[in-house]
């Protein structure tokens, strides 16, 4: 998987040695509470290693799940994904696969613009590789992620239950 750089950030593949950071990140309810219909906290280093292996297993020229690090100090600050979105049960799956972008950052990294900067870098990279549309699905109560979507210039398409078996606010960004 490729590495993507922005002015202040380096998005790189997850490594086994990142397990303690990932465990710290995803053992925090305030971080995972908006992830999926039934969010759960991570409880062990073994879970972290298994999760890192799943993140690294995405072998695609466009999609990926990256560790977000600061360029200056290589400090881990969060996670960013660009991958096919999971449809809710009963949703028709014909046609092209929709691609979602998502992020979650450590509370110590909140409020620095890292989510917006990391997502913008991945969107630029993906659109440059031929992707034409990306969506974001956010929990209706996740005002911070909805603000990131707006800062990215994403269009709010309203509420949907099409993804993750839960009501979400849907945003999209088109290439060009």
Secondary structure, DSSP 8 states (H G I E B T S, - for coil): ---EE-SSEEEEE--GGGHHHHHHHHT-HHHHTTSSTT------HHHHHHHHHHHHT---SS-EEEEEEETTT--EEEEEEEEE--B-TT----SS--EEEEEEE-GGGTTSSHHHHHHHHHHHHHHHTT--EEEEEE-TT-HHHHHHHHHTT-EEEEEE-SBTTS-EEEEEEE--
